[in-house]
Structures are given as structure tokens and as C-alpha cells.
Amino acid sequence: MGEVKRQGIRNTLVVYAGTLIGAVSLLYVQPVLLTKEELGLTRLILSFASVVASLLSFGISSVTVRYLPRLHHPESGHRGFFGFLVMYMAITLLVGTFALFLASPFLEELYGTESGIFSRHLPHVLILSASYTLVLGFNAYCLALLRSVFPTVVNDIVLRLMFIAVIVMYSLGLFGGGTFLYLFVLTYTVQAALLLAYILTVDKPRLRPDLGHIDRAIGLRAILRYASIITFTSINSVTIKYIDSIFVGQIAVSEVAVYSVAAFIGLVIEIPLTASERIASPAISHALATNDLSAVQRIYYRSAHGFLLLGGLMFLLVVLNVKDALGFLPEGYADGAIITMVIALGALVNMATGVNHPILTNSDRYIYGSVFMVTLLVATLVGNVLLVPRYGALGAAISSCLASMLYNGLKFEFIRRHYRMQPFTRSSLYIVVIIGTLWATLGLFDIDIHPVWLILIRTLVASGLYLAALTLFRLGGGWLDQFPLRWSRIQ
């Protein structure tokens, strides 16, 4: 357990370092060194390839994490499970790639974008999809062996640094646009190669699978049945993540660039919640296993209250300063300020409802998680179909915000009905009123000085007034007690 905790700490540090590198890349390097069309095209290719890879992988990540521990036997090379993994991915890649190639004319006509994503850029989509499928499989193999630090470094830091290096070399004129796109997708191929080399170094796996033993110990039909269910959920999850960019790409590739940058800024608010759910989930699982609902209630309340406090401050700093911050980027990016505000509102709702997802997925009715995910996907698709043609990228942001509210509303109602608990009090309402009041009043604060000084002044004033209001009305409630590093102590 000590090694697991050490890896958890290292992974957290690496994830935050990778997030910082990703922020520098997407908010400065890419908008400055690439045109909006080039940036938008890379994001569009990545969006399509991620959705395709979720299908091509056919649940290999979950299959590996679930079943490799049952065959764990280093002396026999885990009964050749790595060979089974490679064979599994080879079959799904061949079948899926052939199907995508046949369907590309239909998809191109259906999508109808100036990018030619399924004609001119089909090779890029295929290479990236195949590489990302291998990354998913190799990552899962490392995780199943409890070796997560190196894959996290490669995924969150090395990959992003490679992409930045490719962009810098392209901006210096060392190669043309066609080579740039191939090098962009090949960074994911290098990522897969590094993970493969690591596996061969630390594990010495056997490449010839013992299919007879795997069938007797687990059951090949059971694996395929489980993979089918997981693939359905995975496609929904990945599609929701990238569907906005795909719909915005129907308008213009340059709009994808503006939307991606604006949405990234708004979603920064969610980072603490995403990281903290990894810590909260084991504590909630233990509490539910022992039927300690009072512990679940404490975690639920503290997470919702603490993240509403933190998210409120982050929300204010983002929405009050985003227009001036985007003004430092090339022309056109400042138009995304309203998109950031809408996305940030949805992120604040997600923060304010706390760690509801681990409660749902660890409950005895976890199937509702899939039902709610499908509902979220349908709502997102309908919202984009109705709003993007009329409002453009802003319509995608509105759709995302409303879908987030619906999804969290469903989880809130499930927990309220099933466990008879909810995390909000009168203090929650007062905090929301303070956030709204400061947003409305400070949003009018504008003086004719350099944007850097204006951002700094707004940040100090907003932070001071927010903290003063919380103190005055005694709404802080012990900030340190609200945050997830203490949740693992709740037994």
C-alpha cells in the first residue's frame, strides 16, 4: 500500500505539471505559432481520432485492468496475456480500419466540412487512431501491473513537449504543412513506442498467448461480452468530450481553434475536482461496502461545499479576466470570451455538486451511470444540432453547459432518492448569491490601463471581496476540512 500511495503522489504531481505544460501549449504556443486554421485542423483530427480509437480499442483498457491481475504470474509471463493484448488490438485495428475506410465517403458527405477530414486527412485520422489505440492498451497493461508513474510522465509531459517541439520547428520553416501534420500524429506513435519499450524492459512479457488457459481461467466469451458493454460506455464518454469541436468544425476549421482555446480556459475550473475524485472514490467505496452512509454523507457535503467555495473564486477570476487575457492572443481569439464564460458556468455547476460520480459508480445501482451517460450524450447531440447552426461556437458552449447541468441534476436526484442525502444548505445559496453579485458588479470595473495591470487589480479586488464576504457571513466553514486530502481518513 505504501508503494501505491507513493505512486499516487507522484502521479498527482506529474498530472499538474502536464496540465501546466498543456496550458502553455494551447494558450500560447499553438495560437501564436500556428494559424487558426492549422490549430483548428489539429484539434479536429484529434477529436475524430479519439472517437474512432474508442471504437477500435474495443474496451481493451478495461479488459486489461480487470483481467490481467487474475492471470498475474511473472514466471510464466502472465500466461502470455501481453501476446493476447497485442493480438486483440491487431484484430480490432484491422477490422475497424477497413470499416472506417469503407465508410469515409459517407462520413465526408454527412459531415460536409471544408477541412476534408475524411478525404484529404483520412491517413492522419487512421494513423492517429491506431497509435492512440495502442497507447490505450499499453497504458492499461502498465496500470494493471501497478506501474503507473512512467506512463503518466509519457502521456502528460513527454507527448506535450514533443508536440511543442514539432510546432516550433514548423514555425521556423524547417518543413512544410504536410510534414507538420504527419509529425503531429506520429508523436502519438512515439508515445506508443515508448510505452512498449518500457513494458519489455520492466516486465519481460511472453508474446505467445496461452489461449487455452485464458479461456479456462476467465472465458473468452466473458471477455468479449464485458468488452462490448465497456465499449458502449467508452464511446459515449469520449464522444461527449469531443463532440463540441466536431460540430463546430462544420462551420469553419478556424472556429475550432477559437472554441478549443476558450473552452480550455473555462474547464480549468474543474481540474481540482477531476484530480480529487481519484482520492474520494476509494473512501466512498469502503464506506458503501460497510454501509457507513454517514461517512458518504460527510464526504459528499464537504466536497460540494469545499468545491463551491474554491470553484466560485476560480469562476470569478476566469470570467472577469478572460476577455483581457484573450486579447494577448492573435486577432479573433478574443471573440471566444463569451464561450469561456458559458463553459465556466457549466464547470462551476460540476464543481458545486461535489464528488457525486464516485458515489454513483460505487453504488449497487451503478447501471444508472450508463443510463445517465447516454442521456448526457443525447442531450449534447440534440443541443449541438439545434444551437450550433444558429449560434455557431457559442451554441456548442451553451449545449455543453446545459448538458452539464442536466447530468449533474440526474446524479443529484439519484443520490437524494436512493441514499436520502443531498449536499446543499442555506450557506450554499448565500455563496451563489455572493458569486453572482461580484460577477455582476466587478464585470463593470474597467479602467484605461495596460491589460496586465487591469487583470492583476481585478484579481486582487475580486479575491479580497470574495474572501471578505465569506468571512463576514461565516460561510468558509473551515476551508481545510473541505478538501479531499482529508477524505481518506474518514472511516
C-alpha positions as CSV (number, residue, x, y, z in Angstrom):
1,M,0.0,0.0,0.0
2,G,2.9,2.3,0.7
3,E,4.1,2.0,-2.9
4,V,0.6,2.7,-4.2
5,K,0.4,5.9,-2.1
6,R,3.9,7.0,-3.4
7,Q,2.8,6.4,-7.0
8,G,-0.4,8.3,-6.3
9,I,1.5,11.3,-5.1
10,R,3.9,11.2,-8.0
11,N,1.1,10.8,-10.5
12,T,-0.7,13.8,-9.0
13,L,2.5,16.0,-9.3
14,V,3.0,14.8,-12.9
15,V,-0.6,15.4,-13.8
16,Y,-0.4,19.0,-12.6
17,A,2.9,19.6,-14.3
18,G,1.4,18.2,-17.5
19,T,-1.6,20.4,-17.2
20,L,0.7,23.4,-16.9
21,I,2.6,22.4,-20.0
22,G,-0.7,21.8,-21.8
23,A,-1.9,25.2,-20.8
24,V,1.2,26.9,-22.1
25,S,0.9,24.9,-25.3
26,L,-2.7,25.6,-26.0
27,L,-3.0,29.1,-24.7
28,Y,0.3,30.5,-26.0
29,V,2.4,28.3,-28.3
30,Q,-0.3,27.0,-30.6
31,P,-2.3,30.2,-31.1
32,V,0.9,32.3,-31.6
33,L,2.9,29.9,-33.8
34,L,0.0,28.3,-35.8
35,T,-2.8,30.0,-37.8
36,K,-6.3,29.4,-36.5
37,E,-6.9,27.1,-39.5
38,E,-3.8,25.0,-38.6
39,L,-4.6,24.8,-34.9
40,G,-8.3,24.0,-35.6
41,L,-7.3,21.3,-38.0
42,T,-5.1,19.5,-35.5
43,R,-7.8,19.7,-32.8
44,L,-10.4,18.4,-35.3
45,I,-8.1,15.5,-36.4
46,L,-7.5,14.7,-32.7
47,S,-11.2,14.8,-31.9
48,F,-12.2,12.4,-34.7
49,A,-9.3,10.1,-34.0
50,S,-10.1,9.9,-30.3
51,V,-13.7,8.9,-31.0
52,V,-12.6,6.4,-33.6
53,A,-9.9,5.0,-31.2
54,S,-12.6,4.4,-28.5
55,L,-14.3,2.1,-31.1
56,L,-11.1,0.5,-32.4
57,S,-9.8,-0.4,-29.0
58,F,-13.0,-2.3,-28.2
59,G,-12.7,-1.9,-24.4
60,I,-9.1,-3.1,-24.3
61,S,-8.2,-0.8,-21.4
62,S,-10.9,-2.0,-19.1
63,V,-10.4,-5.6,-20.2
64,T,-6.7,-5.5,-19.3
65,V,-7.1,-3.7,-16.0
66,R,-9.9,-6.1,-15.0
67,Y,-8.5,-9.5,-16.1
68,L,-4.7,-9.2,-16.1
69,P,-4.5,-9.3,-12.3
70,R,-6.3,-12.7,-12.4
71,L,-3.5,-14.1,-14.6
72,H,-0.7,-12.4,-12.8
73,H,2.2,-14.8,-12.8
74,P,5.6,-13.2,-13.8
75,E,7.4,-16.5,-14.1
76,S,5.1,-17.6,-17.0
77,G,4.8,-14.1,-18.5
78,H,1.3,-13.8,-17.2
79,R,0.3,-16.8,-19.4
80,G,1.1,-14.7,-22.4
81,F,-1.6,-12.0,-21.7
82,F,0.6,-9.4,-23.4
83,G,0.5,-11.5,-26.6
84,F,-3.2,-11.8,-26.2
85,L,-3.4,-8.0,-25.8
86,V,-1.4,-7.4,-29.0
87,M,-3.4,-10.0,-30.9
88,Y,-6.7,-8.5,-29.6
89,M,-5.6,-4.9,-30.7
90,A,-4.3,-6.2,-34.1
91,I,-7.7,-7.8,-34.9
92,T,-9.8,-4.7,-33.8
93,L,-7.4,-2.3,-35.7
94,L,-7.7,-4.3,-39.0
95,V,-11.4,-4.7,-38.8
96,G,-12.1,-1.1,-37.6
97,T,-9.7,0.5,-40.1
98,F,-11.2,-1.4,-43.0
99,A,-14.7,-0.3,-41.9
100,L,-13.7,3.3,-41.5
101,F,-12.1,3.3,-44.9
102,L,-15.3,2.0,-46.5
103,A,-17.5,4.4,-44.5
104,S,-15.3,7.5,-45.2
105,P,-17.2,8.7,-48.3
106,F,-20.5,8.6,-46.4
107,L,-19.0,10.3,-43.4
108,E,-17.4,13.0,-45.6
109,E,-20.8,13.7,-47.2
110,L,-22.6,13.7,-43.8
111,Y,-20.0,15.9,-42.1
112,G,-19.6,18.3,-45.1
113,T,-16.8,20.4,-43.8
114,E,-14.2,22.5,-45.6
115,S,-11.5,20.6,-43.7
116,G,-11.9,17.5,-45.9
117,I,-11.4,15.4,-42.7
118,F,-12.4,12.1,-44.4
119,S,-10.8,12.8,-47.8
120,R,-7.6,14.7,-47.6
121,H,-6.9,13.8,-44.0
122,L,-8.1,10.2,-43.7
123,P,-4.5,8.9,-43.4
124,H,-3.8,11.3,-40.5
125,V,-7.0,10.1,-38.7
126,L,-6.1,6.5,-39.3
127,I,-2.5,6.8,-38.1
128,L,-3.6,8.8,-35.0
129,S,-6.5,6.4,-34.2
130,A,-4.3,3.3,-34.5
131,S,-1.5,4.9,-32.4
132,Y,-3.9,6.0,-29.7
133,T,-5.5,2.5,-29.6
134,L,-2.0,1.1,-28.9
135,V,-1.4,3.8,-26.2
136,L,-4.7,2.8,-24.5
137,G,-3.7,-0.9,-24.5
138,F,-0.1,-0.4,-23.3
139,N,-1.2,2.2,-20.7
140,A,-3.7,-0.3,-19.3
141,Y,-1.1,-3.0,-19.1
142,C,1.2,-0.8,-17.1
143,L,-1.6,0.2,-14.8
144,A,-2.6,-3.4,-14.2
145,L,1.0,-4.2,-13.1
146,L,0.8,-1.1,-10.7
147,R,3.5,0.7,-12.8
148,S,1.7,4.0,-13.4
149,V,4.4,6.7,-13.0
150,F,6.3,6.3,-16.2
151,P,3.2,6.1,-18.4
152,T,1.8,9.2,-16.7
153,V,5.1,11.0,-17.5
154,V,5.0,9.9,-21.1
155,N,1.3,10.8,-21.5
156,D,1.1,14.1,-19.7
157,I,4.6,15.6,-20.2
158,V,6.7,13.9,-22.9
159,L,3.8,13.9,-25.5
160,R,3.0,17.5,-25.0
161,L,6.7,18.5,-25.1
162,M,7.1,16.6,-28.4
163,F,4.1,18.4,-29.9
164,I,5.5,21.8,-28.8
165,A,8.9,20.9,-30.4
166,V,7.1,20.0,-33.7
167,I,5.2,23.3,-33.7
168,V,8.4,25.3,-33.0
169,M,10.3,23.5,-35.8
170,Y,7.4,24.1,-38.2
171,S,7.3,27.8,-37.3
172,L,11.0,28.1,-38.1
173,G,10.3,26.8,-41.6
174,L,12.2,23.5,-41.2
175,F,9.4,21.7,-43.0
176,G,6.0,22.3,-44.7
177,G,2.4,21.9,-43.6
178,G,2.0,18.3,-44.9
179,T,5.1,17.2,-42.9
180,F,3.8,19.0,-39.9
181,L,0.5,17.1,-39.8
182,Y,2.3,13.8,-40.1
183,L,4.8,14.6,-37.4
184,F,1.8,15.7,-35.2
185,V,0.1,12.3,-35.5
186,L,3.4,10.5,-35.2
187,T,4.1,12.0,-31.8
188,Y,1.3,9.5,-30.6
189,T,3.2,6.7,-32.4
190,V,6.3,7.6,-30.5
191,Q,4.2,7.6,-27.3
192,A,3.1,4.1,-28.0
193,A,6.7,3.0,-28.8
194,L,8.0,4.4,-25.5
195,L,5.3,2.6,-23.6
196,L,6.1,-0.7,-25.4
197,A,9.8,-0.3,-24.7
198,Y,9.0,0.3,-21.0
199,I,6.8,-2.9,-20.8
200,L,9.5,-5.0,-22.5
201,T,12.1,-3.6,-20.1
202,V,10.3,-3.9,-16.7
203,D,8.0,-6.9,-17.3
204,K,9.6,-9.3,-19.9
205,P,6.2,-10.4,-21.1
206,R,5.6,-13.6,-23.1
207,L,4.3,-12.8,-26.7
208,R,2.7,-16.2,-27.3
209,P,-0.7,-16.2,-25.6
210,D,-1.9,-19.3,-23.7
211,L,-5.4,-19.0,-25.1
212,G,-6.5,-22.3,-23.5
213,H,-5.6,-21.2,-20.0
214,I,-7.1,-17.7,-20.6
215,D,-10.3,-19.3,-21.7
216,R,-10.4,-21.7,-18.7
217,A,-9.5,-19.1,-16.2
218,I,-11.6,-16.2,-17.5
219,G,-13.5,-17.2,-20.6
220,L,-13.0,-15.6,-24.0
221,R,-16.8,-15.1,-24.3
222,A,-16.9,-13.4,-21.0
223,I,-14.1,-11.1,-22.1
224,L,-15.8,-10.2,-25.3
225,R,-19.2,-9.7,-23.5
226,Y,-17.5,-7.3,-21.0
227,A,-15.6,-5.5,-23.8
228,S,-18.8,-4.9,-25.7
229,I,-20.5,-3.3,-22.7
230,I,-17.5,-1.2,-21.8
231,T,-17.0,-0.1,-25.4
232,F,-20.5,1.3,-25.5
233,T,-19.9,3.4,-22.3
234,S,-16.4,4.4,-23.5
235,I,-17.7,5.7,-26.9
236,N,-20.3,7.7,-25.1
237,S,-17.8,9.2,-22.7
238,V,-15.2,10.1,-25.5
239,T,-17.8,11.3,-27.9
240,I,-19.2,13.7,-25.2
241,K,-15.7,15.1,-24.7
242,Y,-15.0,15.9,-28.3
243,I,-18.5,16.3,-29.9
244,D,-18.5,20.1,-29.5
245,S,-15.3,20.5,-31.5
246,I,-16.6,18.2,-34.2
247,F,-19.9,20.2,-34.6
248,V,-18.0,23.5,-34.5
249,G,-15.8,22.2,-37.3
250,Q,-18.8,22.1,-39.6
251,I,-18.8,25.9,-39.5
252,A,-15.1,26.5,-40.1
253,V,-11.8,24.9,-39.0
254,S,-10.7,28.3,-37.6
255,E,-13.7,28.3,-35.3
256,V,-12.4,25.0,-33.8
257,A,-9.2,26.8,-32.8
258,V,-11.1,29.7,-31.0
259,Y,-13.5,27.2,-29.4
260,S,-10.7,24.9,-28.1
261,V,-8.8,27.7,-26.5
262,A,-11.8,29.3,-25.0
263,A,-13.2,26.0,-23.7
264,F,-9.9,25.0,-22.2
265,I,-9.8,28.2,-20.1
266,G,-13.3,27.6,-18.8
267,L,-12.7,23.9,-18.0
268,V,-9.6,24.8,-15.9
269,I,-12.1,25.3,-13.0
270,E,-12.8,21.6,-13.0
271,I,-9.2,20.4,-12.6
272,P,-9.3,20.2,-8.7
273,L,-12.5,18.1,-8.9
274,T,-11.1,15.7,-11.5
275,A,-7.9,15.1,-9.5
276,S,-9.8,14.8,-6.2
277,E,-12.3,12.1,-7.4
278,R,-9.4,9.7,-7.6
279,I,-8.8,10.2,-3.8
280,A,-12.5,10.3,-2.9
281,S,-13.5,7.1,-4.8
282,P,-11.7,4.5,-2.6
283,A,-13.0,6.2,0.6
284,I,-16.6,6.2,-0.8
285,S,-16.2,2.6,-2.0
286,H,-15.1,1.5,1.5
287,A,-17.9,3.4,3.2
288,L,-20.5,1.9,1.0
289,A,-19.1,-1.6,1.4
290,T,-19.5,-1.3,5.2
291,N,-22.8,0.6,4.8
292,D,-21.4,3.6,6.5
293,L,-23.7,6.2,4.9
294,S,-22.8,8.8,7.4
295,A,-19.2,8.8,6.0
296,V,-20.5,9.1,2.5
297,Q,-22.7,12.0,3.6
298,R,-19.7,13.8,5.1
299,I,-17.6,13.3,2.0
300,Y,-20.5,14.4,-0.2
301,Y,-21.2,17.5,1.8
302,R,-17.6,18.5,2.3
303,S,-16.7,18.1,-1.4
304,A,-19.8,20.1,-2.6
305,H,-19.2,22.9,0.0
306,G,-15.5,23.0,-0.5
307,F,-15.5,22.9,-4.3
308,L,-18.3,25.5,-4.4
309,L,-16.1,27.8,-2.3
310,L,-13.0,27.1,-4.5
311,G,-14.9,26.9,-7.7
312,G,-16.6,30.2,-7.0
313,L,-13.3,32.0,-6.7
314,M,-11.8,30.4,-9.8
315,F,-15.0,31.1,-11.7
316,L,-14.8,34.8,-10.8
317,L,-11.2,35.1,-11.8
318,V,-11.8,33.4,-15.1
319,V,-14.9,35.3,-16.2
320,L,-13.7,38.7,-15.1
321,N,-10.3,38.5,-16.8
322,V,-10.8,36.2,-19.8
323,K,-11.5,39.0,-22.3
324,D,-8.3,40.8,-21.5
325,A,-6.4,37.6,-21.3
326,L,-7.5,36.5,-24.8
327,G,-6.6,39.9,-26.0
328,F,-2.9,38.9,-25.9
329,L,-3.5,36.2,-28.5
330,P,-3.8,36.8,-32.3
331,E,-6.8,38.5,-33.7
332,G,-10.1,36.6,-33.4
333,Y,-9.4,34.7,-30.2
334,A,-10.9,37.5,-28.0
335,D,-14.3,36.6,-29.6
336,G,-14.2,33.4,-27.5
337,A,-14.6,35.3,-24.2
338,I,-18.3,34.6,-24.0
339,I,-17.7,31.0,-24.9
340,T,-15.3,30.7,-21.9
341,M,-17.9,32.3,-19.6
342,V,-20.6,29.8,-20.6
343,I,-18.3,26.8,-20.3
344,A,-17.1,28.1,-17.0
345,L,-20.7,28.3,-15.7
346,G,-21.1,24.6,-16.5
347,A,-17.8,23.8,-14.9
348,L,-18.9,25.6,-11.7
349,V,-22.1,23.6,-11.6
350,N,-20.0,20.4,-11.9
351,M,-17.7,21.6,-9.0
352,A,-20.7,22.7,-6.8
353,T,-22.3,19.2,-6.9
354,G,-19.2,17.6,-5.5
355,V,-18.0,14.0,-5.9
356,N,-21.3,12.7,-7.0
357,H,-19.8,10.5,-9.7
358,P,-17.9,8.2,-7.4
359,I,-21.0,7.7,-5.2
360,L,-23.0,6.7,-8.3
361,T,-20.4,4.3,-9.7
362,N,-19.7,2.6,-6.4
363,S,-23.3,2.2,-5.5
364,D,-25.3,-1.1,-6.0
365,R,-27.1,0.6,-8.9
366,Y,-24.1,1.7,-10.9
367,I,-26.0,0.8,-14.1
368,Y,-27.7,4.2,-13.7
369,G,-24.3,5.7,-14.5
370,S,-24.5,4.3,-18.1
371,V,-28.1,5.4,-18.3
372,F,-27.2,9.0,-17.3
373,M,-24.2,8.9,-19.7
374,V,-26.5,8.0,-22.6
375,T,-28.9,10.8,-21.6
376,L,-25.9,13.2,-21.5
377,L,-24.8,12.2,-24.9
378,V,-28.3,12.5,-26.4
379,A,-28.8,15.9,-24.8
380,T,-25.4,17.1,-26.1
381,L,-26.1,15.9,-29.6
382,V,-29.6,17.5,-29.7
383,G,-28.2,20.7,-28.2
384,N,-25.4,20.9,-30.9
385,V,-27.8,20.1,-33.7
386,L,-30.2,22.8,-32.6
387,L,-27.8,25.5,-31.4
388,V,-24.6,25.3,-33.5
389,P,-26.3,26.2,-36.9
390,R,-27.9,29.2,-35.3
391,Y,-25.3,30.5,-32.8
392,G,-22.1,28.9,-34.0
393,A,-19.4,28.0,-31.4
394,L,-21.4,29.8,-28.8
395,G,-24.2,27.3,-29.4
396,A,-21.8,24.4,-28.7
397,A,-20.8,26.1,-25.4
398,I,-24.5,26.6,-24.4
399,S,-25.2,22.9,-25.3
400,S,-22.2,21.8,-23.2
401,C,-23.3,24.0,-20.2
402,L,-26.9,22.8,-20.3
403,A,-25.9,19.2,-20.6
404,S,-23.6,19.5,-17.6
405,M,-26.5,20.9,-15.6
406,L,-28.8,18.0,-16.7
407,Y,-26.2,15.4,-16.0
408,N,-25.4,16.7,-12.5
409,G,-29.1,17.2,-11.8
410,L,-29.7,13.5,-12.6
411,K,-26.9,12.4,-10.3
412,F,-28.1,14.7,-7.6
413,E,-31.6,13.3,-7.8
414,F,-30.5,9.7,-7.8
415,I,-28.4,10.2,-4.7
416,R,-31.2,12.1,-3.0
417,R,-33.7,9.4,-3.7
418,H,-31.5,6.3,-3.2
419,Y,-29.5,7.4,-0.2
420,R,-31.7,10.2,1.1
421,M,-28.9,12.7,1.2
422,Q,-28.1,16.0,-0.5
423,P,-25.1,18.3,-0.1
424,F,-26.6,21.7,-0.1
425,T,-27.6,24.0,2.8
426,R,-28.7,27.6,3.1
427,S,-25.0,28.6,3.1
428,S,-24.7,27.2,-0.5
429,L,-27.4,29.6,-1.6
430,Y,-25.6,32.5,0.1
431,I,-22.3,31.6,-1.6
432,V,-24.0,31.5,-5.0
433,V,-25.5,35.0,-4.4
434,I,-22.1,36.3,-3.5
435,I,-20.6,34.9,-6.7
436,G,-23.4,36.3,-8.8
437,T,-23.2,39.8,-7.1
438,L,-19.4,40.1,-7.6
439,W,-19.6,38.9,-11.2
440,A,-22.3,41.5,-12.0
441,T,-20.6,44.4,-10.2
442,L,-16.9,43.8,-11.0
443,G,-17.8,42.9,-14.6
444,L,-18.4,46.7,-15.0
445,F,-15.0,47.5,-13.5
446,D,-12.8,48.8,-16.3
447,I,-10.1,51.4,-16.3
448,D,-7.8,52.6,-19.1
449,I,-4.5,50.9,-18.1
450,H,-2.4,48.1,-19.5
451,P,-4.3,44.8,-19.5
452,V,-1.7,43.1,-17.4
453,W,-2.2,45.6,-14.6
454,L,-6.0,45.5,-15.1
455,I,-6.0,41.7,-14.7
456,L,-3.9,42.0,-11.6
457,I,-6.1,44.6,-10.0
458,R,-9.3,42.7,-10.8
459,T,-7.8,39.5,-9.4
460,L,-6.8,41.2,-6.1
461,V,-10.1,43.1,-5.7
462,A,-12.3,40.0,-6.6
463,S,-10.3,37.7,-4.3
464,G,-10.3,40.2,-1.4
465,L,-14.0,40.9,-1.7
466,Y,-14.9,37.2,-2.1
467,L,-12.9,36.2,0.9
468,A,-14.2,39.1,2.9
469,A,-17.8,38.2,2.2
470,L,-17.2,34.6,3.1
471,T,-15.6,35.7,6.4
472,L,-18.3,38.3,7.1
473,F,-21.2,35.9,6.7
474,R,-19.2,32.9,8.2
475,L,-19.5,30.8,5.1
476,G,-16.0,29.4,4.9
477,G,-16.7,26.6,7.3
478,G,-13.1,25.5,7.8
479,W,-11.6,25.5,4.4
480,L,-9.0,22.9,5.1
481,D,-11.7,20.4,6.3
482,Q,-13.5,20.7,2.9
483,F,-10.7,19.3,0.7
484,P,-10.0,15.8,-0.4
485,L,-6.7,15.1,1.2
486,R,-8.6,14.5,4.5
487,W,-11.3,12.3,2.9
488,S,-9.1,9.1,3.0
489,R,-9.1,9.5,6.8
490,I,-12.8,9.2,7.1
491,Q,-13.6,5.6,8.0
